[in-house]
C-alpha cells in the first residue's frame, strides 16, 4: 500500500515537473507608471516630405518588384521546368479547352448575344490572364452568373419591343423582331458594361481596394449564386422546350419568365424537348461517372464536347432546323473581329450594373484562387487579381467580348487533369482560337437545346448549396439569415438589386452584433489569474466589493447607450437610484433635525469608501439604542447615528480587452458614467486597454485633470489588486450637522 502511494506521489511530482509554470512578480502597474517607467515611445524625426519622397523614390529594386508584381509571369516563366510541367500543362490545357468551347457558346445565350461572342470571350481574357494573373489553377472565361447579369442589362437596355417590324401582325409576330439590329444593340450594351466593369476593377486594384470582397461574405455569395442559378435555369426553359417567349429582367423577372413559359407550354417542340432531355440525362451520367471514378480516370470524360459534336451531327444529318423547326446556333463568322471603341453614350445607365458585375466577378475569382493556392502551397495577391481581371475585361472589351471571371467547373478540370501553371490556360485559349479562325462554321447546326442542357447540368453543383441551410441553422442563425435574404432578394428583385439588398443586410448584421454585444460580470478562478463569466462557470467567484464588467464589443455611437445601460443592469448599481436615495436621506435628516433641540451627529460605518447612506428615522434610532448598536453619547446635547451603506460595491472595473476602437460619442458616454459613479463614491477603472485604443483616447481629449491615466490598468488583475489595496482598511466617516 505504501509503495502504491509512493508511486502516485512520484507520478504527481513528475507531472508537476513536466508542466510549464507561469510565475512572475512585479508591481501593480497603471498607465501613468507604464508611461513614466516602462515604455518610451520612439521619436519619429522623419518629416512628411521625407516620407513622401521615400515613397516615390525610384530604384532598380523597386522597378523590378513593380514589374514582377504587375506581370507575375516574369517571376515564374524564366524558371519554368519544361520536362516536369509541360506535359501536364498540355493535357490540362486541351482538356480545359474542350470544356471551355461549348460553355462559351452556351453562356453567350445567357448574355443575350450571338454565340460567337462567347468564343471571343473564351479567348482574349484567358490569354491576358496568363500574363497578369497570380493563380496557377483557375480557368478564366465565361461564367453563368456574370453572363446572366450582363444579359439582364442587355435585355433591359435593348428590349425586343424596340426592334419590332412595323408590318408584323398576328401569327407573324414571332418573326417581327429585327434580330440583327437587336443583337447588334445588345452587343454594344454588353461591351460597354464590360469596359466599365474592367475599368472599375483596375481602379480598385490600383487603390489597393482588394478588401472590398470581404463584404461579400461566403453565405451571401452562396445564397446569391444559388439564386442566380435559379434565374439561369428559368431562362433556359424556353430553349429546352423550343417555345418563343419574351425575355424579362428586373423585379419579379423570374416569376414572369416562368409564367410566360407555362402559358406557351402547349406549343412545345417535341423534337427539341426530346433532344434536350437526352442531352441532360447523358451529361448527368457523365458527371456522376467523372465524380465517382475521378481517381481512376486520367482525365475527366469530356461530356460537353461529346454532346456538342453528336448533337451537331444529328442536327445536320436530320436537318432538324428545316424539318422539325429546332432552333440552332446559326451563323458563326470565321475569324476575329477588329478592335472597336465601345459606345460611350450608353455609359450613364450602366454604372451601377457595371460596379455590381465587377465586385461579383472579383469575389468569385479571388475566393476560388485562394482555395487552390491554399491546397497547393502558394499565395495569391488579391489586389493584383483585381487588376488582372480588370485588364482582361477592359482590353478584351475592345475586341467585342463580354465580362468574364473564373469558372468553378473548368477550374476543377484544369486542376484535376494535372495543370501546374497558366500555360494550361494559354493552351486552352489557343484551342478556342483555332475553332474561331478555322472551324467555327462547323457548329452552326448546333441545337440551342443542347447548349441549354450543358448550362443546366453545369449548375447542379450550385443547387447543392441548398445543403447550407440545415448546416447554418445549427451553427449560425445570422449567417443563415444572410443566405436566405440573399437568395430571396436575388430571385425576386433581380441579381443587381438583390445583391444590393444582400450586402446591405450583411452590413446591418454587423451593426446588430456590435449594437447588441454579449455582456457579463467576470469572476476570478482561484490560483490561475483567469477571469471568466460568473454565470457560466462555477469556479469563477467575484471579489467582495468589486464588479468586473466585460463586453465583447467596442464602444461607439451605435452602442454607447446600450453599453452604459448594460453596465448598470449587470452590476446592479444605478447612480441615479443611489442619488435619489441620498436626496431622500437629506430630507429625512432635515426633518429629524427640525424636531430636535440638540445637534445630530450622523456617522456611517462601511468597509470601503462608499458613502451612499440612508438616514435612519427617529424610531429606528430609539430601537437601535435598545439593541446596543450605538456608541456612547458625547453629552446630552449630541446624538450619534451610525448608518449602513447602500451598496457594498466600492469599485467597478471595465474590461476593455475586446475593445478595438472608440469614437467621440463613446468616449463622452464613458466619461459621463465615470462621473456619475464617482458622485456616489463608486470608483470606475478601465483594464486591458490596448495601445491603439489608448492613443485614440488621447486624441479625443479623454483625459483631464480629474480623469487621469491613473485609473487605466494593463490587465484586469492589476486593476483588481489596486482596488483591493485602496479599500483594505475599514474606516468610519462622520458628518456633523447642527441646526
C-alpha positions, -999 to 999 in steps of 0.1 A, spaced: 0 0 0 28 24 9 46 15 -23 15 24 -43 12 58 -25 49 64 -33 43 56 -70 13 80 -71 33 108 -54 62 103 -77 39 104 -107 23 136 -94 58 152 -90 67 141 -125 35 158 -139 44 190 -120 79 189 -133 67 184 -169 41 211 -167 51 246 -177 49 271 -148 39 307 -153 52 327 -124 60 364 -123 63 390 -96 60 427 -104 44 459 -90 8 467 -99 10 490 -129 -13 517 -141 -9 536 -173 8 565 -156 35 542 -142 39 525 -176 44 557 -194 68 570 -168 89 539 -161 84 511 -186 76 524 -221 90 553 -241 76 560 -274 100 561 -303 106 595 -317 99 598 -354 121 625 -368 111 619 -404 91 647 -418 61 642 -441 81 655 -470 108 629 -464 82 601 -461 66 613 -494 100 614 -511 109 580 -499 76 566 -510 81 578 -546 118 573 -547 127 551 -577 154 524 -577 162 494 -597 149 471 -569 116 489 -567 112 489 -605 119 452 -607 95 445 -578 68 466 -595 73 448 -628 72 414 -613 41 424 -593 23 438 -623 32 408 -646 37 378 -624 45 356 -654 80 372 -654 87 357 -620 79 320 -629 83 317 -667 121 320 -667 124 291 -643 96 271 -658 106 233 -655 97 222 -691 104 185 -685 84 184 -653 54 206 -660 50 209 -698 32 176 -705 8 181 -675 0 216 -687 -6 204 -723 -30 177 -712 -47 201 -688 -50 229 -713 -65 207 -740 -90 192 -715 -100 226 -703 -103 240 -738 -126 212 -747 -149 222 -719 -144 259 -725 -156 257 -761 -192 246 -755 -195 267 -724 -185 298 -743 -212 291 -769 -238 283 -742 -231 312 -719 -234 337 -748 -271 328 -748 -273 339 -712 -256 372 -720 -282 377 -748 -256 380 -775 -248 357 -805 -228 325 -797 -196 337 -814 -191 364 -788 -189 336 -762 -160 322 -782 -143 356 -783 -148 359 -745 -132 325 -741 -100 335 -760 -89 371 -753 -94 372 -715 -78 338 -710 -48 349 -730 -44 381 -710 -48 364 -676 -18 342 -684 4 373 -682 -13 392 -653 -29 366 -631 -14 352 -599 -33 320 -596 -19 289 -613 -50 269 -614 -82 289 -621 -97 289 -655 -108 324 -665 -136 328 -691 -173 329 -694 -193 322 -662 -231 316 -659 -238 342 -631 -218 370 -647 -233 362 -682 -268 362 -668 -262 396 -651 -249 410 -684 -279 395 -703 -303 412 -678 -287 446 -685 -287 440 -723 -323 430 -723 -333 460 -702 -314 485 -724 -323 468 -757 -357 451 -753 -374 433 -781 -401 460 -782 -375 484 -796 -369 463 -827 -404 453 -838 -411 454 -876 -439 478 -883 -457 454 -907 -456 424 -883 -491 413 -874 -509 383 -860 -492 349 -864 -461 365 -879 -454 383 -846 -427 358 -837 -408 368 -869 -415 405 -863 -383 413 -845 -354 427 -863 -330 402 -848 -298 415 -865 -303 451 -852 -314 439 -818 -283 417 -814 -261 445 -825 -275 468 -799 -272 442 -772 -236 435 -781 -229 472 -777 -245 472 -742 -226 441 -732 -193 456 -744 -199 489 -726 -207 471 -694 -176 450 -697 -154 481 -704 -167 499 -674 -166 469 -651 -129 463 -662 -121 499 -655 -137 498 -621 -117 467 -612 -84 483 -624 -90 514 -604 -100 495 -572 -69 473 -577 -45 503 -580 -61 518 -549 -54 486 -531 -92 480 -526 -90 443 -529 -105 440 -494 -139 450 -508 -146 413 -515 -148 407 -477 -182 424 -477 -194 396 -499 -193 370 -471 -195 333 -480 -231 328 -470 -240 359 -491 -221 347 -522 -236 312 -519 -271 324 -515 -266 349 -543 -251 323 -567 -279 298 -559 -305 325 -568 -285 333 -600 -287 296 -608 -324 297 -605 -325 326 -629 -303 307 -653 -324 275 -653 -356 295 -657 -341 314 -687 -331 282 -704 -365 265 -701 -377 281 -734 -347 268 -752 -352 233 -737 -389 233 -747 -384 251 -780 -410 278 -773 -409 315 -781 -412 338 -751 -402 373 -741 -370 376 -720 -376 396 -688 -353 415 -665 -357 434 -632 -383 429 -604 -401 396 -604 -385 387 -638 -381 350 -627 -419 348 -620 -428 365 -652 -405 342 -672 -420 310 -656 -454 323 -663 -446 330 -699 -431 295 -704 -461 278 -688 -485 299 -709 -469 286 -741 -460 250 -729 -487 236 -752 -467 247 -782 -436 227 -770 -415 215 -799 -413 177 -791 -381 171 -811 -364 200 -793 -375 188 -759 -365 151 -765 -331 161 -778 -325 184 -748 -338 159 -723 -315 132 -738 -285 156 -735 -293 164 -699 -295 127 -690 -263 119 -708 -244 149 -693 -257 140 -658 -245 104 -661 -211 116 -673 -209 140 -644 -216 112 -619 -191 89 -635 -164 116 -635 -170 122 -598 -171 86 -588 -141 75 -608 -120 107 -607 -91 89 -591 -90 62 -617 -97 83 -648 -65 100 -662 -87 129 -675 -124 136 -670 -147 123 -697 -154 155 -719 -192 152 -718 -199 187 -731 -178 184 -763 -193 150 -769 -228 165 -767 -218 194 -790 -203 171 -816 -231 144 -815 -260 169 -814 -244 190 -842 -241 158 -863 -277 147 -856 -290 182 -864 -270 184 -896 -279 148 -907 -316 150 -900 -320 187 -909 -336 194 -876 -338 231 -882 -357 228 -915 -377 196 -909 -386 199 -872 -382 237 -865 -354 231 -840 -336 263 -832 -299 262 -839 -269 284 -832 -269 298 -867 -243 319 -884 -208 318 -868 -185 342 -887 -150 329 -892 -120 349 -879 -115 376 -853 -132 410 -853 -110 442 -855 -108 462 -823 -135 489 -819 -143 515 -792 -174 509 -771 -204 532 -773 -198 558 -746 -234 572 -749 -246 541 -731 -224 547 -700 -248 567 -677 -273 539 -674 -247 512 -668 -226 524 -639 -245 506 -611 -247 474 -631 -210 475 -640 -200 480 -604 -221 450 -593 -206 428 -620 -171 440 -612 -175 431 -575 -192 398 -581 -167 387 -607 -137 396 -585 -153 379 -555 -157 346 -574 -122 349 -588 -103 356 -556 -123 331 -535 -116 302 -559 -80 314 -564 -73 313 -526 -88 278 -523 -64 264 -549 -35 284 -536 -40 270 -501 -43 235 -515 -11 237 -535 10 258 -511 14 292 -528 -1 326 -524 -22 349 -545 -23 387 -544 -59 400 -541 -51 434 -554 -32 420 -584 -60 396 -591 -83 426 -592 -60 444 -616 -56 412 -637 -93 406 -640 -99 443 -648 -73 442 -676 -88 411 -690 -122 427 -692 -111 462 -702 -87 453 -730 -108 424 -743 -139 446 -745 -124 464 -775 -125 431 -793 -162 426 -787 -162 404 -756 -184 404 -725 -173 403 -689 -156 372 -675 -144 357 -643 -132 322 -633 -155 292 -636 -155 265 -609 -162 236 -632 -134 245 -656 -110 253 -628 -116 219 -613 -110 203 -647 -78 223 -651 -66 213 -616 -77 177 -617 -60 170 -650 -26 180 -637 -24 217 -646 6 233 -629 7 268 -643 -13 292 -665 4 276 -696 -26 253 -694 -50 283 -697 -29 296 -726 -33 264 -745 -70 263 -738 -74 297 -753 -54 287 -783 -77 258 -789 -106 282 -789 -87 304 -813 -84 275 -837 -121 270 -837 -129 307 -842 -104 311 -870 -108 278 -889 -138 256 -879 -164 278 -863 -188 272 -892 -190 235 -882 -210 244 -851 -237 264 -870 -262 234 -869 -257 230 -831 -292 229 -815 -298 256 -788 -314 230 -766 -281 211 -764 -265 243 -751 -293 248 -726 -287 212 -714 -250 220 -709 -258 251 -689 -284 233 -667 -262 203 -658 -233 225 -650 -254 242 -624 -260 211 -604 -231 220 -581 -247 254 -574 -280 238 -564 -262 216 -539 -257 248 -519 -292 244 -506 -275 220 -482 -260 250 -465 -294 258 -449 -296 230 -422 -259 234 -415 -262 271 -409 -293 266 -388 -272 245 -364 -241 268 -364 -252 304 -370 -287 318 -374 -274 352 -385 -254 337 -414 -285 316 -423 -305 349 -424 -279 364 -448 -280 333 -470 -318 333 -472 -321 371 -477 -295 370 -505 -314 341 -522 -349 355 -519 -340 391 -527 -319 380 -558 -347 357 -571 -375 383 -566 -357 416 -572 -332 406 -599 -295 400 -594 -285 437 -593 -309 449 -566 -308 415 -549 -270 419 -544 -275 454 -531 -301 442 -506 -280 413 -495 -249 434 -489 -269 460 -470 -284 433 -448 -250 417 -442 -237 451 -430 -267 455 -408 -260 422 -392 -225 435 -383 -241 466 -368 -266 444 -349 -238 423 -334 -219 453 -322 -251 471 -310 -261 440 -290 -229 425 -277 -227 399 -250 -220 414 -216 -211 396 -184 -197 400 -149 -164 383 -145 -151 364 -115 -117 351 -106 -107 315 -110 -87 307 -79 -49 303 -83 -50 310 -120 -51 347 -127 -80 340 -151 -113 358 -151 -145 342 -165 -182 348 -166 -197 340 -132 -230 330 -148 -213 303 -169 -186 289 -147 -190 276 -112 -153 281 -104 -154 319 -112 -161 339 -80 -165 376 -76 -142 397 -53 -160 414 -24 -169 450 -33 -156 447 -69 -176 443 -101 -157 434 -133 -178 443 -163 -169 427 -197 -184 435 -231 -172 417 -263 -175 449 -284 -160 483 -289 -178 514 -276 -190 538 -303 -220 559 -313 -243 529 -322 -239 510 -289 -227 535 -263 -262 539 -247 -266 501 -246 -232 497 -231 -240 521 -203 -274 505 -197 -259 470 -196 -233 482 -172 -259 495 -147 -280 464 -152 -253 438 -148 -236 454 -118 -269 462 -101 -257 497 -94 -276 526 -108 -261 560 -99 -295 577 -104 -312 555 -79 -284 560 -54 -285 597 -58 -323 596 -53 -317 577 -20 -291 603 -10 -316 631 -15 -342 612 5 -316 609 32 -310 646 32 -348 653 36 -351 629 64 -321 643 81 -335 679 79 -369 667 92 -352 649 121 -331 679 130 -361 702 129 -377 680 156 -346 680 178 -331 707 201 -297 691 202 -274 687 172 -274 654 155 -242 636 145 -247 612 117 -220 585 113 -216 560 86 -197 527 91 -185 509 60 -158 486 48 -148 508 18 -150 543 5 -187 541 -5 -206 569 13 -240 565 0 -261 561 31 -297 560 42 -308 582 71 -325 563 99 -358 577 113 -361 587 150 -380 554 157 -351 534 142 -326 554 163 -345 547 195 -349 510 186 -312 506 177 -303 522 210 -321 495 228 -303 469 208 -269 484 217 -259 494 182 -250 529 191 -218 541 207 -217 563 238 -233 597 236 -210 627 239 -231 646 263 -268 653 263 -266 678 235 -254 655 208 -267 622 194 -247 598 171 -264 577 145 -244 550 126 -257 541 91 -252 511 69 -241 518 33 -265 514 4 -241 492 -15 -211 470 -7 -196 477 -41 -168 502 -40 -152 496 -74 -162 488 -110 -136 475 -135 -144 479 -172 -127 451 -190 -117 465 -225 -97 436 -237 -122 431 -266 -125 468 -275 -106 478 -307 -118 514 -312 -138 542 -296 -153 573 -311 -161 607 -295 -197 596 -286 -184 565 -268 -157 585 -250 -183 610 -238 -205 582 -226 -177 566 -206 -165 599 -192 -201 607 -181 -207 573 -164 -174 576 -145 -185 609 -132 -219 596 -122 -204 567 -102 -179 590 -87 -207 612 -74 -220 582 -54 -185 572 -43 -180 542 -66 -147 541 -83 -146 531 -120 -114 520 -136 -105 505 -170 -84 474 -177 -70 458 -208 -69 489 -229 -46 483 -259 -21 509 -271 -40 519 -302 -72 524 -282 -52 545 -257 -39 567 -285 -75 572 -296 -85 583 -261 -56 608 -261 -67 621 -295 -103 625 -282 -90 645 -252 -105 619 -229 -81 625 -200 -84 656 -179 -70 670 -146 -96 650 -127 -97 620 -150 -61 609 -154 -43 577 -167 -41 566 -131 -73 547 -135 -61 527 -166 -45 493 -159 -28 469 -184 -47 438 -170 -78 430 -151 -57 416 -123 -37 448 -119 -70 467 -116 -83 442 -90 -52 444 -68 -53 482 -69 -90 483 -59 -84 458 -31 -54 477 -18 -73 511 -19 -101 496 3 -82 472 25 -86 493 57 -121 496 73 -128 532 83 -156 553 99 -166 586 84 -185 612 103 -205 641 91 -217 667 116 -247 688 111 -261 713 136 -292 734 134 
